[in-house]
Amino acid sequence: MIFSIKDDTSDRKEFTPLEILQEMEKRRGMMMIDVREPVEVQICHLENAKHIPMGDIPSKMEELPRDKDLVVFCHMGIRSKQVMNYLRKNGFSRVYNLKGGIDRWSVEVDPKIQRYR
């Protein structure tokens, strides 16, 4: 099932942290995928997110469920958008980008998440 945030979600590929948070409260089947480097994850992370560095995505695709909504994120949302596009080109239709990444999540959802440059 596609996100049900708004009627136009079938064409959407990116969602803000607040939109994702609302969906996470409604259902438990969403999977967050952190594509940042290990050194970045040491600075801050989202609990329960699966960490797969961007460069490892091609070799780890078989570990990702195709029957769940996948929300990919990085620091600012640029690398994760590339990963989302890559996964979509490889048959994952239910993958989305966290717009603004963990940095925006820190600002809009959880200020305890440490911001970095």
Chimera marker file (.cmm) of the C-alpha trace (Angstrom):
<marker_set name="trace">
<marker id="1" x="0.000" y="0.000" z="0.000" r="1" g="1" b="0" radius="0.5"/>
<marker id="2" x="1.236" y="3.467" z="-0.909" r="1" g="1" b="0" radius="0.5"/>
<marker id="3" x="1.410" y="6.290" z="1.640" r="1" g="1" b="0" radius="0.5"/>
<marker id="4" x="-1.961" y="7.779" z="2.424" r="1" g="1" b="0" radius="0.5"/>
<marker id="5" x="-0.835" y="11.223" z="3.571" r="1" g="1" b="0" radius="0.5"/>
<marker id="6" x="-2.566" y="13.025" z="0.713" r="1" g="1" b="0" radius="0.5"/>
<marker id="7" x="-4.415" y="12.012" z="-2.433" r="1" g="1" b="0" radius="0.5"/>
<marker id="8" x="-1.406" y="12.848" z="-4.621" r="1" g="1" b="0" radius="0.5"/>
<marker id="9" x="0.980" y="10.417" z="-2.899" r="1" g="1" b="0" radius="0.5"/>
<marker id="10" x="1.071" y="7.874" z="-5.700" r="1" g="1" b="0" radius="0.5"/>
<marker id="11" x="3.346" y="10.225" z="-7.662" r="1" g="1" b="0" radius="0.5"/>
<marker id="12" x="5.356" y="11.480" z="-4.698" r="1" g="1" b="0" radius="0.5"/>
<marker id="13" x="8.853" y="10.300" z="-4.062" r="1" g="1" b="0" radius="0.5"/>
<marker id="14" x="9.853" y="12.514" z="-1.146" r="1" g="1" b="0" radius="0.5"/>
<marker id="15" x="8.285" y="13.236" z="2.202" r="1" g="1" b="0" radius="0.5"/>
<marker id="16" x="9.193" y="15.643" z="4.984" r="1" g="1" b="0" radius="0.5"/>
<marker id="17" x="10.134" y="14.340" z="8.421" r="1" g="1" b="0" radius="0.5"/>
<marker id="18" x="6.757" y="15.400" z="9.831" r="1" g="1" b="0" radius="0.5"/>
<marker id="19" x="4.898" y="13.528" z="7.092" r="1" g="1" b="0" radius="0.5"/>
<marker id="20" x="6.978" y="10.396" z="7.685" r="1" g="1" b="0" radius="0.5"/>
<marker id="21" x="6.466" y="10.659" z="11.440" r="1" g="1" b="0" radius="0.5"/>
<marker id="22" x="2.693" y="10.788" z="10.930" r="1" g="1" b="0" radius="0.5"/>
<marker id="23" x="2.850" y="7.647" z="8.802" r="1" g="1" b="0" radius="0.5"/>
<marker id="24" x="5.097" y="5.871" z="11.314" r="1" g="1" b="0" radius="0.5"/>
<marker id="25" x="2.498" y="6.531" z="14.016" r="1" g="1" b="0" radius="0.5"/>
<marker id="26" x="-0.232" y="4.994" z="11.846" r="1" g="1" b="0" radius="0.5"/>
<marker id="27" x="1.633" y="1.822" z="10.957" r="1" g="1" b="0" radius="0.5"/>
<marker id="28" x="4.661" y="-0.172" z="11.949" r="1" g="1" b="0" radius="0.5"/>
<marker id="29" x="5.651" y="-1.735" z="8.632" r="1" g="1" b="0" radius="0.5"/>
<marker id="30" x="7.801" y="1.104" z="7.324" r="1" g="1" b="0" radius="0.5"/>
<marker id="31" x="11.546" y="0.562" z="7.160" r="1" g="1" b="0" radius="0.5"/>
<marker id="32" x="13.985" y="3.441" z="7.575" r="1" g="1" b="0" radius="0.5"/>
<marker id="33" x="17.302" y="2.990" z="5.751" r="1" g="1" b="0" radius="0.5"/>
<marker id="34" x="20.266" y="5.163" z="6.708" r="1" g="1" b="0" radius="0.5"/>
<marker id="35" x="22.707" y="5.408" z="3.784" r="1" g="1" b="0" radius="0.5"/>
<marker id="36" x="25.276" y="7.604" z="5.559" r="1" g="1" b="0" radius="0.5"/>
<marker id="37" x="28.839" y="6.567" z="6.273" r="1" g="1" b="0" radius="0.5"/>
<marker id="38" x="29.668" y="4.835" z="9.591" r="1" g="1" b="0" radius="0.5"/>
<marker id="39" x="31.424" y="7.934" z="10.950" r="1" g="1" b="0" radius="0.5"/>
<marker id="40" x="28.212" y="9.925" z="10.439" r="1" g="1" b="0" radius="0.5"/>
<marker id="41" x="26.106" y="7.287" z="12.179" r="1" g="1" b="0" radius="0.5"/>
<marker id="42" x="28.443" y="7.542" z="15.179" r="1" g="1" b="0" radius="0.5"/>
<marker id="43" x="27.533" y="11.236" z="15.486" r="1" g="1" b="0" radius="0.5"/>
<marker id="44" x="23.780" y="10.631" z="15.441" r="1" g="1" b="0" radius="0.5"/>
<marker id="45" x="21.263" y="8.086" z="14.268" r="1" g="1" b="0" radius="0.5"/>
<marker id="46" x="17.586" y="7.250" z="14.203" r="1" g="1" b="0" radius="0.5"/>
<marker id="47" x="16.642" y="4.358" z="16.427" r="1" g="1" b="0" radius="0.5"/>
<marker id="48" x="15.539" y="1.245" z="14.535" r="1" g="1" b="0" radius="0.5"/>
<marker id="49" x="16.898" y="2.499" z="11.194" r="1" g="1" b="0" radius="0.5"/>
<marker id="50" x="18.807" y="-0.063" z="9.155" r="1" g="1" b="0" radius="0.5"/>
<marker id="51" x="22.279" y="1.229" z="8.294" r="1" g="1" b="0" radius="0.5"/>
<marker id="52" x="23.495" y="0.443" z="4.788" r="1" g="1" b="0" radius="0.5"/>
<marker id="53" x="26.133" y="2.879" z="3.490" r="1" g="1" b="0" radius="0.5"/>
<marker id="54" x="25.332" y="4.235" z="0.035" r="1" g="1" b="0" radius="0.5"/>
<marker id="55" x="28.212" y="2.343" z="-1.579" r="1" g="1" b="0" radius="0.5"/>
<marker id="56" x="26.926" y="-0.962" z="-0.193" r="1" g="1" b="0" radius="0.5"/>
<marker id="57" x="23.390" y="-0.651" z="-1.540" r="1" g="1" b="0" radius="0.5"/>
<marker id="58" x="23.999" y="-2.635" z="-4.781" r="1" g="1" b="0" radius="0.5"/>
<marker id="59" x="25.341" y="-5.635" z="-2.874" r="1" g="1" b="0" radius="0.5"/>
<marker id="60" x="22.683" y="-5.423" z="-0.132" r="1" g="1" b="0" radius="0.5"/>
<marker id="61" x="19.559" y="-5.007" z="-2.285" r="1" g="1" b="0" radius="0.5"/>
<marker id="62" x="18.552" y="-8.637" z="-1.770" r="1" g="1" b="0" radius="0.5"/>
<marker id="63" x="18.273" y="-7.901" z="1.982" r="1" g="1" b="0" radius="0.5"/>
<marker id="64" x="15.643" y="-5.204" z="1.393" r="1" g="1" b="0" radius="0.5"/>
<marker id="65" x="11.961" y="-6.167" z="1.411" r="1" g="1" b="0" radius="0.5"/>
<marker id="66" x="10.007" y="-5.302" z="-1.691" r="1" g="1" b="0" radius="0.5"/>
<marker id="67" x="6.690" y="-5.566" z="0.132" r="1" g="1" b="0" radius="0.5"/>
<marker id="68" x="7.316" y="-2.715" z="2.602" r="1" g="1" b="0" radius="0.5"/>
<marker id="69" x="7.551" y="1.045" z="2.339" r="1" g="1" b="0" radius="0.5"/>
<marker id="70" x="11.243" y="1.949" z="2.486" r="1" g="1" b="0" radius="0.5"/>
<marker id="71" x="12.258" y="5.447" z="3.584" r="1" g="1" b="0" radius="0.5"/>
<marker id="72" x="15.844" y="6.247" z="2.652" r="1" g="1" b="0" radius="0.5"/>
<marker id="73" x="17.731" y="9.030" z="4.400" r="1" g="1" b="0" radius="0.5"/>
<marker id="74" x="21.177" y="10.569" z="4.683" r="1" g="1" b="0" radius="0.5"/>
<marker id="75" x="22.501" y="13.809" z="6.161" r="1" g="1" b="0" radius="0.5"/>
<marker id="76" x="20.714" y="16.352" z="3.959" r="1" g="1" b="0" radius="0.5"/>
<marker id="77" x="18.675" y="14.184" z="1.560" r="1" g="1" b="0" radius="0.5"/>
<marker id="78" x="20.914" y="14.341" z="-1.510" r="1" g="1" b="0" radius="0.5"/>
<marker id="79" x="22.614" y="10.931" z="-1.337" r="1" g="1" b="0" radius="0.5"/>
<marker id="80" x="19.410" y="9.263" z="-0.224" r="1" g="1" b="0" radius="0.5"/>
<marker id="81" x="17.581" y="10.703" z="-3.218" r="1" g="1" b="0" radius="0.5"/>
<marker id="82" x="20.196" y="9.081" z="-5.463" r="1" g="1" b="0" radius="0.5"/>
<marker id="83" x="19.745" y="5.772" z="-3.625" r="1" g="1" b="0" radius="0.5"/>
<marker id="84" x="15.962" y="6.051" z="-3.928" r="1" g="1" b="0" radius="0.5"/>
<marker id="85" x="16.260" y="6.594" z="-7.686" r="1" g="1" b="0" radius="0.5"/>
<marker id="86" x="18.677" y="3.642" z="-7.965" r="1" g="1" b="0" radius="0.5"/>
<marker id="87" x="16.348" y="1.338" z="-6.033" r="1" g="1" b="0" radius="0.5"/>
<marker id="88" x="13.351" y="2.443" z="-8.084" r="1" g="1" b="0" radius="0.5"/>
<marker id="89" x="15.259" y="1.681" z="-11.290" r="1" g="1" b="0" radius="0.5"/>
<marker id="90" x="15.939" y="-1.773" z="-9.860" r="1" g="1" b="0" radius="0.5"/>
<marker id="91" x="12.329" y="-2.667" z="-9.192" r="1" g="1" b="0" radius="0.5"/>
<marker id="92" x="11.582" y="-1.153" z="-5.771" r="1" g="1" b="0" radius="0.5"/>
<marker id="93" x="8.341" y="0.761" z="-6.249" r="1" g="1" b="0" radius="0.5"/>
<marker id="94" x="7.735" y="1.545" z="-2.571" r="1" g="1" b="0" radius="0.5"/>
<marker id="95" x="10.886" y="3.514" z="-1.757" r="1" g="1" b="0" radius="0.5"/>
<marker id="96" x="10.854" y="7.154" z="-0.700" r="1" g="1" b="0" radius="0.5"/>
<marker id="97" x="13.354" y="9.836" z="0.218" r="1" g="1" b="0" radius="0.5"/>
<marker id="98" x="13.341" y="11.684" z="3.536" r="1" g="1" b="0" radius="0.5"/>
<marker id="99" x="13.454" y="15.275" z="2.318" r="1" g="1" b="0" radius="0.5"/>
<marker id="100" x="16.169" y="17.192" z="4.169" r="1" g="1" b="0" radius="0.5"/>
<marker id="101" x="17.607" y="14.048" z="5.727" r="1" g="1" b="0" radius="0.5"/>
<marker id="102" x="18.471" y="13.520" z="9.371" r="1" g="1" b="0" radius="0.5"/>
<marker id="103" x="19.402" y="17.197" z="9.626" r="1" g="1" b="0" radius="0.5"/>
<marker id="104" x="15.817" y="18.275" z="8.901" r="1" g="1" b="0" radius="0.5"/>
<marker id="105" x="14.549" y="15.471" z="11.176" r="1" g="1" b="0" radius="0.5"/>
<marker id="106" x="16.576" y="17.037" z="13.997" r="1" g="1" b="0" radius="0.5"/>
<marker id="107" x="15.036" y="20.458" z="13.366" r="1" g="1" b="0" radius="0.5"/>
<marker id="108" x="11.414" y="19.371" z="12.851" r="1" g="1" b="0" radius="0.5"/>
<marker id="109" x="10.991" y="16.177" z="14.885" r="1" g="1" b="0" radius="0.5"/>
<marker id="110" x="13.714" y="15.490" z="17.450" r="1" g="1" b="0" radius="0.5"/>
<marker id="111" x="16.066" y="18.293" z="18.552" r="1" g="1" b="0" radius="0.5"/>
<marker id="112" x="18.021" y="15.753" z="20.646" r="1" g="1" b="0" radius="0.5"/>
<marker id="113" x="19.445" y="14.388" z="17.391" r="1" g="1" b="0" radius="0.5"/>
<marker id="114" x="22.835" y="16.073" z="17.073" r="1" g="1" b="0" radius="0.5"/>
<marker id="115" x="23.296" y="18.220" z="13.976" r="1" g="1" b="0" radius="0.5"/>
<marker id="116" x="26.624" y="18.292" z="12.144" r="1" g="1" b="0" radius="0.5"/>
<marker id="117" x="28.265" y="19.714" z="9.047" r="1" g="1" b="0" radius="0.5"/>
<link id1="1" id2="2" r="1" g="1" b="0" radius="0.2"/>
<link id1="2" id2="3" r="1" g="1" b="0" radius="0.2"/>
<link id1="3" id2="4" r="1" g="1" b="0" radius="0.2"/>
<link id1="4" id2="5" r="1" g="1" b="0" radius="0.2"/>
<link id1="5" id2="6" r="1" g="1" b="0" radius="0.2"/>
<link id1="6" id2="7" r="1" g="1" b="0" radius="0.2"/>
<link id1="7" id2="8" r="1" g="1" b="0" radius="0.2"/>
<link id1="8" id2="9" r="1" g="1" b="0" radius="0.2"/>
<link id1="9" id2="10" r="1" g="1" b="0" radius="0.2"/>
<link id1="10" id2="11" r="1" g="1" b="0" radius="0.2"/>
<link id1="11" id2="12" r="1" g="1" b="0" radius="0.2"/>
<link id1="12" id2="13" r="1" g="1" b="0" radius="0.2"/>
<link id1="13" id2="14" r="1" g="1" b="0" radius="0.2"/>
<link id1="14" id2="15" r="1" g="1" b="0" radius="0.2"/>
<link id1="15" id2="16" r="1" g="1" b="0" radius="0.2"/>
<link id1="16" id2="17" r="1" g="1" b="0" radius="0.2"/>
<link id1="17" id2="18" r="1" g="1" b="0" radius="0.2"/>
<link id1="18" id2="19" r="1" g="1" b="0" radius="0.2"/>
<link id1="19" id2="20" r="1" g="1" b="0" radius="0.2"/>
<link id1="20" id2="21" r="1" g="1" b="0" radius="0.2"/>
<link id1="21" id2="22" r="1" g="1" b="0" radius="0.2"/>
<link id1="22" id2="23" r="1" g="1" b="0" radius="0.2"/>
<link id1="23" id2="24" r="1" g="1" b="0" radius="0.2"/>
<link id1="24" id2="25" r="1" g="1" b="0" radius="0.2"/>
<link id1="25" id2="26" r="1" g="1" b="0" radius="0.2"/>
<link id1="26" id2="27" r="1" g="1" b="0" radius="0.2"/>
<link id1="27" id2="28" r="1" g="1" b="0" radius="0.2"/>
<link id1="28" id2="29" r="1" g="1" b="0" radius="0.2"/>
<link id1="29" id2="30" r="1" g="1" b="0" radius="0.2"/>
<link id1="30" id2="31" r="1" g="1" b="0" radius="0.2"/>
<link id1="31" id2="32" r="1" g="1" b="0" radius="0.2"/>
<link id1="32" id2="33" r="1" g="1" b="0" radius="0.2"/>
<link id1="33" id2="34" r="1" g="1" b="0" radius="0.2"/>
<link id1="34" id2="35" r="1" g="1" b="0" radius="0.2"/>
<link id1="35" id2="36" r="1" g="1" b="0" radius="0.2"/>
<link id1="36" id2="37" r="1" g="1" b="0" radius="0.2"/>
<link id1="37" id2="38" r="1" g="1" b="0" radius="0.2"/>
<link id1="38" id2="39" r="1" g="1" b="0" radius="0.2"/>
<link id1="39" id2="40" r="1" g="1" b="0" radius="0.2"/>
<link id1="40" id2="41" r="1" g="1" b="0" radius="0.2"/>
<link id1="41" id2="42" r="1" g="1" b="0" radius="0.2"/>
<link id1="42" id2="43" r="1" g="1" b="0" radius="0.2"/>
<link id1="43" id2="44" r="1" g="1" b="0" radius="0.2"/>
<link id1="44" id2="45" r="1" g="1" b="0" radius="0.2"/>
<link id1="45" id2="46" r="1" g="1" b="0" radius="0.2"/>
<link id1="46" id2="47" r="1" g="1" b="0" radius="0.2"/>
<link id1="47" id2="48" r="1" g="1" b="0" radius="0.2"/>
<link id1="48" id2="49" r="1" g="1" b="0" radius="0.2"/>
<link id1="49" id2="50" r="1" g="1" b="0" radius="0.2"/>
<link id1="50" id2="51" r="1" g="1" b="0" radius="0.2"/>
<link id1="51" id2="52" r="1" g="1" b="0" radius="0.2"/>
<link id1="52" id2="53" r="1" g="1" b="0" radius="0.2"/>
<link id1="53" id2="54" r="1" g="1" b="0" radius="0.2"/>
<link id1="54" id2="55" r="1" g="1" b="0" radius="0.2"/>
<link id1="55" id2="56" r="1" g="1" b="0" radius="0.2"/>
<link id1="56" id2="57" r="1" g="1" b="0" radius="0.2"/>
<link id1="57" id2="58" r="1" g="1" b="0" radius="0.2"/>
<link id1="58" id2="59" r="1" g="1" b="0" radius="0.2"/>
<link id1="59" id2="60" r="1" g="1" b="0" radius="0.2"/>
<link id1="60" id2="61" r="1" g="1" b="0" radius="0.2"/>
<link id1="61" id2="62" r="1" g="1" b="0" radius="0.2"/>
<link id1="62" id2="63" r="1" g="1" b="0" radius="0.2"/>
<link id1="63" id2="64" r="1" g="1" b="0" radius="0.2"/>
<link id1="64" id2="65" r="1" g="1" b="0" radius="0.2"/>
<link id1="65" id2="66" r="1" g="1" b="0" radius="0.2"/>
<link id1="66" id2="67" r="1" g="1" b="0" radius="0.2"/>
<link id1="67" id2="68" r="1" g="1" b="0" radius="0.2"/>
<link id1="68" id2="69" r="1" g="1" b="0" radius="0.2"/>
<link id1="69" id2="70" r="1" g="1" b="0" radius="0.2"/>
<link id1="70" id2="71" r="1" g="1" b="0" radius="0.2"/>
<link id1="71" id2="72" r="1" g="1" b="0" radius="0.2"/>
<link id1="72" id2="73" r="1" g="1" b="0" radius="0.2"/>
<link id1="73" id2="74" r="1" g="1" b="0" radius="0.2"/>
<link id1="74" id2="75" r="1" g="1" b="0" radius="0.2"/>
<link id1="75" id2="76" r="1" g="1" b="0" radius="0.2"/>
<link id1="76" id2="77" r="1" g="1" b="0" radius="0.2"/>
<link id1="77" id2="78" r="1" g="1" b="0" radius="0.2"/>
<link id1="78" id2="79" r="1" g="1" b="0" radius="0.2"/>
<link id1="79" id2="80" r="1" g="1" b="0" radius="0.2"/>
<link id1="80" id2="81" r="1" g="1" b="0" radius="0.2"/>
<link id1="81" id2="82" r="1" g="1" b="0" radius="0.2"/>
<link id1="82" id2="83" r="1" g="1" b="0" radius="0.2"/>
<link id1="83" id2="84" r="1" g="1" b="0" radius="0.2"/>
<link id1="84" id2="85" r="1" g="1" b="0" radius="0.2"/>
<link id1="85" id2="86" r="1" g="1" b="0" radius="0.2"/>
<link id1="86" id2="87" r="1" g="1" b="0" radius="0.2"/>
<link id1="87" id2="88" r="1" g="1" b="0" radius="0.2"/>
<link id1="88" id2="89" r="1" g="1" b="0" radius="0.2"/>
<link id1="89" id2="90" r="1" g="1" b="0" radius="0.2"/>
<link id1="90" id2="91" r="1" g="1" b="0" radius="0.2"/>
<link id1="91" id2="92" r="1" g="1" b="0" radius="0.2"/>
<link id1="92" id2="93" r="1" g="1" b="0" radius="0.2"/>
<link id1="93" id2="94" r="1" g="1" b="0" radius="0.2"/>
<link id1="94" id2="95" r="1" g="1" b="0" radius="0.2"/>
<link id1="95" id2="96" r="1" g="1" b="0" radius="0.2"/>
<link id1="96" id2="97" r="1" g="1" b="0" radius="0.2"/>
<link id1="97" id2="98" r="1" g="1" b="0" radius="0.2"/>
<link id1="98" id2="99" r="1" g="1" b="0" radius="0.2"/>
<link id1="99" id2="100" r="1" g="1" b="0" radius="0.2"/>
<link id1="100" id2="101" r="1" g="1" b="0" radius="0.2"/>
<link id1="101" id2="102" r="1" g="1" b="0" radius="0.2"/>
<link id1="102" id2="103" r="1" g="1" b="0" radius="0.2"/>
<link id1="103" id2="104" r="1" g="1" b="0" radius="0.2"/>
<link id1="104" id2="105" r="1" g="1" b="0" radius="0.2"/>
<link id1="105" id2="106" r="1" g="1" b="0" radius="0.2"/>
<link id1="106" id2="107" r="1" g="1" b="0" radius="0.2"/>
<link id1="107" id2="108" r="1" g="1" b="0" radius="0.2"/>
<link id1="108" id2="109" r="1" g="1" b="0" radius="0.2"/>
<link id1="109" id2="110" r="1" g="1" b="0" radius="0.2"/>
<link id1="110" id2="111" r="1" g="1" b="0" radius="0.2"/>
<link id1="111" id2="112" r="1" g="1" b="0" radius="0.2"/>
<link id1="112" id2="113" r="1" g="1" b="0" radius="0.2"/>
<link id1="113" id2="114" r="1" g="1" b="0" radius="0.2"/>
<link id1="114" id2="115" r="1" g="1" b="0" radius="0.2"/>
<link id1="115" id2="116" r="1" g="1" b="0" radius="0.2"/>
<link id1="116" id2="117" r="1" g="1" b="0" radius="0.2"/>
</marker_set>
